[in-house]
Structures are given as C-alpha cells and as structure tokens.
C-alpha cells in the first residue's frame, strides 16, 4: 500500500510540473545557445577560386605533371572552385587567359611555362588584388610586385639521382661485354639551350659519371618544348651516333618511343613511361608541384605573403623519382640512389661540386652567373663558394649555364 501511495504522489508531482511549463530548472527559450550548438565557422576553401594556365594538355608529360599536382593540391585543401585552361601559348593569349580568369573571380592564378612570364607580369600589374604565381620564371625577385611570384625546385638533384641509374646501367652493360668503358656514351635530347636545360643535362651527366667515370655525353636540341617528331628523330640520331643510353628534357613520348623500338635504355622526365616502354625504361625524375600549390593557395586563403622565389627540395617532397623498372635497371641501383639521396639531404654531397668537373680543362673557383635576368644574359652574381656552384639559391629557377668537359653539343637551339 505504501508503495502504491509513493507512485501516486510521484505521478501527481510530474503532472503539476508539466502544467507549469516544464522542469523548474530549465533555461528560458531566449537563453544563449551552448558553444557546441553555435553556427560553424566559415570554410576558407569555399571562399577561394583558383585558376591554372597550362602550355599544353594531358598529352604532354610536362603539363600532365602540373595538372596532376594541381588536382592533388585542390583535393587536399578541399577546394572545389578551380578552373583549368589548357593549350595556352607563350604569347598574348596567356595575358588574355590570365585576365579572363581574374575577371571571373579567381583569387590566385598559376601558369606553368617559361614563356608565360611576361604576360603573367602584365596581368599582375593590371589586377593588383589577385595573386599570380609562375613556375620556371626568373623575374619575380627583380620586378618587386607583391602579387607576382616565381617557383621552381632543385630538380637538378633528381636528375643527378636519375643519372646514377644510367651510370649503373652503363656499368652493367660494360661488364656484360656489350661495349668497352671508353664507349660509354650517353645521349640527351634537349629543347633549348636555356640554363634550365643546361643545368638538367649537366646534373644528369654528373650523376652518371659519379658511378661510371668514363661516361661521356652528346646533346642535341629540338628548338621546341614539345615536338614528338623532332624528339624522336633527335633520339634516333644519338642512337646512330653510338649512344648507349638516352635521356631528355623535352615533353613528348618521342625519345622514349625511339629507345623502345631500338632496344636502348631510356631515362625519361616528368613521369614513368614504363607502360609504353617496358623493356627500356629505367626511371624518371620529376618535380611534384603539389607542395608548392598547397603552400601558395593556403597563403592566399589566409591573406599571408607568398615568397617571391620558392624553391622546393627533396626534403619538401618536391623532387621525386618514379619507381625503378626492376626489369631493366642494373642490380644495386636502388641502393646507390638511396646512398646519394641521404648525402644530398644532409649536405655532404653537392651536385655541382667543382671537384667533379672542369671547363676547358680547368677547375672552376669563381663564376658570375646571370641571376638578375636580362635580354643580354649579363653576369651579375658570384655563384661558386665553398667548393660548389650554388644552383637555385639566389633565385628559384636554374642559372647553371657552364659548358663542362665531357659533354659535346651537336647543335644549339635558342628560344
């Protein structure tokens, strides 16, 4: 009976409270909301629009590398509002495209080819509230614009490592009796004799020679960044000249295809060609542009300054090698590359160590490079110190243009 009365009393009290509008300790309806129920903060990624200008499209290994980096960066940052403009020539079309992107609301705009620079600068001056970032350019540090920036990476380190793979392959072929040590000649297909290309083929050669000291090199130029026929013909010319391995600084599949058809080992650039050249492809070095895109876009979102010259490195993940083609590389290649990588990262190895090369038979202990770029390529900056050439330290884009012994240029094509 007592239990029944207790239950009845509880029921009466409950009904009484309900009639009074709820529990007496409830907050009034107009009380401030708890912190965890307040409106979420705005997402900076939804407030930014990014534009990308590419010289070619996905058919160019060079541009595909940039395109992949751009997609990865936007995905990593949660950015969905971005625009790709492909096949934009190195002319007034670049300015027109940059201006169009700015008018369409892009907060930051990137371009990917050397010849785009002057047109990106023109657009930067006209649209001071938009950030313009140009890969491979050379003028940001002298233009002094708050909204114009250059970027590159120490890709000469990646080419040096790829050169080690080439040198190891030469050693393997020499040991197998395919040719003598004195016949260990490398061929290289370049686009132009810009410092960027000179720096690239020289670092590749020095990497190869670090493990195969008898190696020499012949270089031919096409006068174009992308000309599949000319690149294929250039590679074939080098093969006919007795070159045992071919590499390139040009953007098509021309050279790798020629190598696969001829059965000559090949080191490509900007991505693996293993699927198309399974028997001859060794490795490729490339710049991963994802870290730079993420850095620059993040700075734009936060309203922070972007470096006038940004240089990516092995440490930033900007300089990478593809996986080795185990079917084609020499035994011990992975170990040799890993050893050199560790030394590059800890500073005990420098690609352009002046003890590793001569010019006209002489060691170099001083050199004035054209860092503050001008039409006459006027030397202006001392770049040799502490026993090595300081590449990409005084600006991001390469300025190594020495013609070292052991490398023969078959022709020269200037832009």
C-alpha positions as CSV (number, residue, x, y, z in Angstrom):
1,X,0.0,0.0,0.0
2,X,2.8,2.4,0.9
3,X,4.5,1.7,-2.5
4,X,1.3,2.4,-4.3
5,X,0.9,5.8,-2.5
6,X,4.5,6.8,-3.3
7,X,4.0,6.1,-7.0
8,X,0.7,8.0,-7.0
9,X,2.4,11.0,-5.3
10,X,5.2,11.0,-8.0
11,X,2.7,11.0,-10.7
12,X,0.8,14.0,-9.3
13,X,4.1,16.0,-9.0
14,X,5.0,15.2,-12.6
15,X,1.7,16.3,-13.9
16,X,1.9,19.5,-11.8
17,X,5.3,20.4,-13.2
18,X,4.1,19.8,-16.8
19,X,1.2,22.1,-16.3
20,X,3.6,24.8,-15.1
21,X,5.6,24.6,-18.4
22,X,8.3,22.1,-17.6
23,X,11.0,21.5,-15.0
24,X,11.7,24.4,-12.8
25,X,15.5,24.4,-13.7
26,X,15.0,24.6,-17.5
27,X,16.6,27.6,-19.2
28,X,14.2,30.1,-20.8
29,X,13.6,29.9,-24.5
30,X,15.7,33.0,-25.2
31,X,18.8,31.8,-23.3
32,X,22.1,31.9,-25.1
33,X,22.9,28.7,-27.0
34,X,25.7,26.5,-25.7
35,X,29.0,26.8,-27.6
36,X,28.6,23.5,-29.3
37,X,25.4,24.5,-31.0
38,X,26.6,27.8,-32.5
39,X,26.9,28.3,-36.2
40,X,30.0,26.6,-37.7
41,X,32.9,28.9,-38.8
42,X,33.2,29.8,-42.5
43,X,35.3,27.4,-44.6
44,X,38.2,29.4,-46.3
45,X,38.4,26.7,-49.0
46,X,34.8,27.6,-50.1
47,X,35.7,31.3,-50.5
48,X,38.6,31.0,-52.9
49,X,38.7,30.4,-56.6
50,X,41.9,29.2,-58.3
51,X,42.9,29.4,-61.9
52,X,45.5,27.3,-63.7
53,X,47.1,28.0,-67.1
54,X,48.9,25.2,-68.9
55,X,51.0,25.4,-72.0
56,X,49.7,22.1,-73.4
57,X,47.3,19.4,-72.1
58,X,47.4,15.9,-70.7
59,X,49.2,14.6,-73.8
60,X,52.3,16.5,-72.7
61,X,54.2,14.7,-69.9
62,X,55.4,18.2,-68.7
63,X,51.9,19.6,-68.4
64,X,50.3,16.4,-67.1
65,X,52.7,16.6,-64.2
66,X,51.5,20.1,-63.4
67,X,47.8,19.1,-63.9
68,X,48.2,16.1,-61.5
69,X,49.8,18.4,-58.9
70,X,47.1,21.0,-59.2
71,X,44.3,18.4,-58.8
72,X,46.0,16.8,-55.8
73,X,46.6,20.2,-54.1
74,X,42.9,21.3,-54.6
75,X,41.7,17.9,-53.3
76,X,44.0,18.1,-50.3
77,X,42.8,21.6,-49.4
78,X,39.2,20.8,-50.0
79,X,38.9,23.3,-52.9
80,X,36.2,22.6,-55.5
81,X,36.1,26.0,-57.2
82,X,39.1,25.9,-59.7
83,X,39.5,26.3,-63.4
84,X,42.0,24.7,-65.8
85,X,42.9,26.4,-69.1
86,X,45.0,24.2,-71.4
87,X,46.9,24.7,-74.6
88,X,47.6,28.4,-73.8
89,X,50.6,29.6,-76.0
90,X,53.5,31.6,-74.7
91,X,52.2,34.8,-76.1
92,X,49.4,37.4,-75.7
93,X,47.0,34.5,-75.3
94,X,48.5,34.0,-71.9
95,X,47.7,37.5,-70.8
96,X,44.2,37.2,-72.2
97,X,43.6,34.0,-70.3
98,X,45.0,35.4,-67.1
99,X,42.8,38.5,-67.4
100,X,39.8,36.3,-68.1
101,X,40.4,34.2,-65.0
102,X,40.9,37.4,-62.9
103,X,37.7,38.9,-64.2
104,X,35.9,35.6,-63.4
105,X,36.8,35.9,-59.8
106,X,40.0,33.9,-59.4
107,X,41.9,34.9,-56.3
108,X,45.1,33.2,-57.3
109,X,46.3,32.2,-60.8
110,X,49.2,29.8,-61.8
111,X,51.0,29.4,-65.1
112,X,53.4,26.6,-65.9
113,X,55.8,27.6,-68.8
114,X,58.8,29.8,-69.1
115,X,57.4,31.9,-72.0
116,X,54.3,32.8,-70.0
117,X,56.2,35.0,-67.7
118,X,56.0,38.5,-69.3
119,X,52.2,38.0,-69.8
120,X,51.7,37.0,-66.2
121,X,53.6,40.1,-65.1
122,X,51.4,42.2,-67.3
123,X,48.3,40.7,-65.7
124,X,49.7,41.1,-62.2
125,X,50.2,44.8,-62.8
126,X,46.6,45.2,-64.0
127,X,45.0,43.1,-61.3
128,X,46.8,44.0,-58.0
129,X,44.3,42.2,-55.8
130,X,44.9,38.9,-57.5
131,X,48.0,36.7,-56.8
132,X,49.9,35.5,-59.8
133,X,52.3,32.5,-59.5
134,X,54.6,31.4,-62.3
135,X,56.6,28.2,-62.4
136,X,60.0,28.3,-64.1
137,X,60.1,32.1,-64.3
138,X,63.1,34.3,-63.4
139,X,61.8,37.9,-62.8
140,X,59.8,38.0,-59.6
141,X,62.8,39.0,-57.4
142,X,63.6,41.9,-59.6
143,X,60.1,43.0,-60.5
144,X,59.2,43.6,-56.9
145,X,55.5,43.1,-57.2
146,X,53.7,42.0,-54.1
147,X,51.3,39.8,-56.2
148,X,53.8,38.2,-58.6
149,X,55.8,35.1,-57.6
150,X,58.2,32.5,-59.1
151,X,58.6,28.9,-58.1
152,X,60.9,26.0,-59.1
153,X,62.6,23.1,-57.4
154,X,66.1,21.6,-57.1
155,X,65.3,19.2,-59.8
156,X,69.0,19.1,-60.6
157,X,69.2,16.8,-57.6
158,X,66.6,14.5,-59.0
159,X,68.3,14.4,-62.4
160,X,71.6,13.6,-60.6
161,X,69.9,10.6,-58.9
162,X,68.4,9.5,-62.2
163,X,71.9,9.8,-63.8
164,X,73.2,7.3,-61.2
165,X,70.6,4.8,-62.5
166,X,72.0,5.5,-66.0
167,X,75.6,5.1,-64.9
168,X,74.8,1.8,-63.1
169,X,73.2,0.5,-66.3
170,X,76.3,1.5,-68.3
171,X,78.5,-0.4,-65.9
172,X,76.3,-3.4,-66.2
173,X,76.5,-3.4,-70.0
174,X,80.2,-2.9,-69.9
175,X,80.6,-5.8,-67.5
176,X,78.5,-7.9,-69.9
177,X,80.9,-7.1,-72.8
178,X,78.3,-5.2,-74.8
179,X,80.9,-2.3,-75.3
180,X,84.0,-1.0,-73.7
181,X,84.3,1.5,-70.9
182,X,85.6,4.1,-73.3
183,X,82.4,3.7,-75.4
184,X,80.0,4.5,-72.5
185,X,78.4,7.4,-74.3
186,X,75.1,9.0,-73.1
187,X,72.7,10.8,-75.5
188,X,70.4,13.6,-74.4
189,X,67.5,15.3,-76.2
190,X,67.1,18.9,-75.0
191,X,64.5,21.6,-76.0
192,X,66.6,24.8,-75.9
193,X,69.9,25.9,-74.5
194,X,68.3,27.7,-71.7
195,X,70.1,27.5,-68.3
196,X,67.3,25.2,-67.1
197,X,68.2,22.6,-69.8
198,X,71.9,23.1,-69.4
199,X,71.6,22.6,-65.6
200,X,69.5,19.5,-66.2
201,X,71.7,17.6,-68.7
202,X,74.8,18.6,-66.7
203,X,73.5,17.3,-63.4
204,X,72.3,14.1,-65.1
205,X,75.8,13.6,-66.6
206,X,77.5,14.2,-63.3
207,X,75.2,11.6,-61.6
208,X,76.1,9.1,-64.3
209,X,79.8,9.8,-64.1
210,X,79.8,9.5,-60.3
211,X,79.4,5.8,-60.8
212,X,80.7,5.3,-64.3
213,X,83.8,7.7,-64.6
214,X,84.4,7.0,-68.3
215,X,81.0,8.2,-69.4
216,X,80.7,11.0,-72.0
217,X,77.6,12.7,-73.4
218,X,76.2,14.1,-76.6
219,X,73.3,16.6,-76.6
220,X,71.0,17.5,-79.4
221,X,68.3,20.2,-79.3
222,X,64.9,20.4,-80.9
223,X,64.1,24.1,-80.5
224,X,60.8,23.2,-79.1
225,X,59.4,22.1,-75.7
226,X,57.0,19.7,-77.4
227,X,57.7,18.2,-80.8
228,X,57.2,14.4,-80.9
229,X,58.7,14.0,-84.4
230,X,61.8,16.1,-83.7
231,X,62.4,14.5,-80.3
232,X,62.1,11.0,-81.8
233,X,64.4,12.0,-84.7
234,X,66.9,13.5,-82.2
235,X,67.0,10.3,-80.1
236,X,67.5,8.2,-83.2
237,X,70.4,10.5,-84.3
238,X,72.0,9.9,-80.9
239,X,71.5,6.2,-81.1
240,X,73.0,6.1,-84.6
241,X,76.0,8.0,-83.1
242,X,76.6,5.2,-80.7
243,X,74.9,6.5,-77.6
244,X,74.1,3.6,-75.2
245,X,71.5,5.4,-73.0
246,X,69.2,8.2,-73.9
247,X,67.6,10.8,-71.6
248,X,65.7,14.0,-72.3
249,X,64.5,17.5,-71.3
250,X,61.6,17.7,-73.7
251,X,57.9,16.9,-73.2
252,X,56.7,14.2,-75.6
253,X,57.0,10.4,-75.9
254,X,59.2,10.8,-79.0
255,X,62.6,9.9,-77.4
256,X,61.3,7.1,-75.2
257,X,59.5,5.5,-78.2
258,X,62.6,5.6,-80.3
259,X,64.5,3.9,-77.5
260,X,61.9,1.2,-77.1
261,X,62.0,0.4,-80.8
262,X,65.8,0.3,-80.8
263,X,66.2,-1.6,-77.5
264,X,68.2,1.3,-76.0
265,X,67.8,2.1,-72.2
266,X,66.0,5.3,-71.5
267,X,65.6,7.7,-68.6
268,X,62.5,9.8,-69.1
269,X,61.4,13.0,-67.4
270,X,58.2,14.1,-65.6
271,X,56.8,10.7,-65.2
272,X,57.1,7.0,-65.8
273,X,56.9,5.7,-69.4
274,X,57.2,2.0,-68.2
275,X,53.7,1.1,-69.6
276,X,54.7,2.2,-73.1
277,X,58.4,1.3,-72.9
278,X,58.5,-1.8,-70.6
279,X,61.9,-3.1,-71.9
280,X,63.9,0.1,-71.9
281,X,62.5,2.5,-69.3
282,X,64.8,2.8,-66.3
283,X,63.5,5.6,-64.1
284,X,62.2,9.2,-64.3
285,X,62.8,12.3,-62.2
286,X,60.2,15.0,-61.8
287,X,59.1,18.0,-59.8
288,X,56.0,17.3,-57.7
289,X,54.2,20.6,-57.8
290,X,51.6,19.6,-55.2
291,X,53.6,21.1,-52.2
292,X,54.0,24.5,-53.9
293,X,50.4,24.7,-55.0
294,X,49.3,23.9,-51.4
295,X,51.7,26.4,-50.0
296,X,50.7,29.3,-52.3
297,X,46.9,28.6,-52.2
298,X,47.0,28.3,-48.4
299,X,48.8,31.6,-48.1
300,X,46.3,33.2,-50.4
301,X,43.4,31.8,-48.3
302,X,45.0,33.3,-45.1
303,X,46.0,36.6,-46.6
304,X,49.6,35.8,-46.0
305,X,52.6,36.9,-48.2
306,X,53.8,34.4,-50.8
307,X,57.6,34.1,-51.4
308,X,58.8,35.9,-54.4
309,X,61.0,32.9,-55.2
310,X,60.1,29.5,-53.8
311,X,62.4,26.5,-54.3
312,X,61.2,23.0,-53.5
313,X,63.6,20.3,-52.5
314,X,64.0,16.6,-51.8
315,X,63.0,17.4,-48.2
316,X,59.8,19.2,-49.1
317,X,58.7,16.3,-51.4
318,X,59.0,18.5,-54.4
319,X,61.8,16.5,-56.1
320,X,60.9,12.8,-56.6
321,X,61.9,9.8,-58.6
322,X,59.4,7.3,-60.0
323,X,59.7,3.6,-59.1
324,X,62.6,1.8,-60.8
325,X,61.7,-0.5,-63.6
326,X,63.2,-3.6,-62.0
327,X,63.0,-5.4,-65.3
328,X,65.6,-3.0,-66.8
329,X,67.7,-1.4,-64.1
330,X,71.1,-2.7,-63.0
331,X,71.4,-4.6,-59.8
332,X,72.3,-2.3,-56.9
333,X,70.7,0.8,-58.4
334,X,68.2,1.3,-55.6
335,X,71.0,1.2,-53.0
336,X,73.2,3.6,-54.9
337,X,70.4,6.1,-55.3
338,X,69.5,5.8,-51.6
339,X,73.0,6.4,-50.5
340,X,73.4,9.5,-52.7
341,X,69.9,10.8,-51.6
342,X,71.0,10.7,-48.0
343,X,74.1,12.7,-48.7
344,X,72.3,15.3,-50.7
345,X,69.8,15.7,-47.9
346,X,72.5,16.0,-45.2
347,X,74.6,18.4,-47.3
348,X,77.6,16.2,-47.6
349,X,77.1,15.9,-51.3
350,X,76.6,18.8,-53.8
351,X,75.6,18.1,-57.4
352,X,77.8,20.8,-58.8
353,X,80.9,20.1,-56.7
354,X,83.6,21.9,-58.6
355,X,86.0,19.0,-57.9
356,X,83.7,16.8,-60.1
357,X,84.1,18.8,-63.4
358,X,86.3,21.1,-65.4
359,X,85.7,23.7,-68.1
360,X,88.2,23.8,-70.9
361,X,90.4,21.7,-68.8
362,X,90.4,24.0,-65.8
363,X,88.8,23.7,-62.4
364,X,86.3,26.5,-61.5
365,X,86.7,28.5,-58.3
366,X,84.7,31.6,-59.4
367,X,81.8,32.3,-61.7
368,X,79.5,35.2,-62.3
369,X,76.0,33.9,-63.4
370,X,73.1,35.8,-64.9
371,X,70.8,35.7,-61.9
372,X,69.1,39.1,-62.4
373,X,67.9,38.1,-65.8
374,X,68.2,40.5,-68.7
375,X,68.0,40.2,-72.5
376,X,71.8,40.1,-72.9
377,X,72.3,37.4,-70.2
378,X,74.6,39.8,-68.3
379,X,76.6,38.0,-65.5
380,X,75.8,39.7,-62.2
381,X,76.2,37.3,-59.2
382,X,79.1,35.2,-57.9
383,X,77.7,31.7,-57.5
384,X,80.7,29.5,-56.6
385,X,81.6,29.3,-53.0
386,X,82.7,26.6,-50.5
387,X,83.7,24.4,-53.4
388,X,80.5,24.1,-55.3
389,X,78.2,26.0,-57.7
390,X,75.2,27.3,-55.7
391,X,72.3,26.5,-58.0
392,X,68.8,27.8,-57.3
393,X,69.8,29.6,-54.2
394,X,69.8,33.2,-55.4
395,X,66.5,32.7,-57.3
396,X,64.4,29.6,-57.7
397,X,64.9,29.0,-61.5
398,X,68.2,27.4,-62.5
399,X,71.1,29.6,-63.8
400,X,73.8,27.0,-64.2
401,X,75.0,27.5,-67.8
402,X,78.6,26.3,-67.8
403,X,79.7,24.0,-70.7
404,X,81.7,21.4,-68.8
405,X,84.2,19.0,-70.3
406,X,82.9,15.6,-71.3
407,X,79.7,16.9,-72.9
408,X,79.5,17.6,-76.6
409,X,76.7,19.8,-78.1
410,X,75.8,18.6,-81.6
411,X,73.7,21.7,-82.3
412,X,72.2,24.6,-80.4
413,X,68.7,25.9,-80.5
414,X,67.8,29.1,-78.7
415,X,64.4,30.4,-77.9
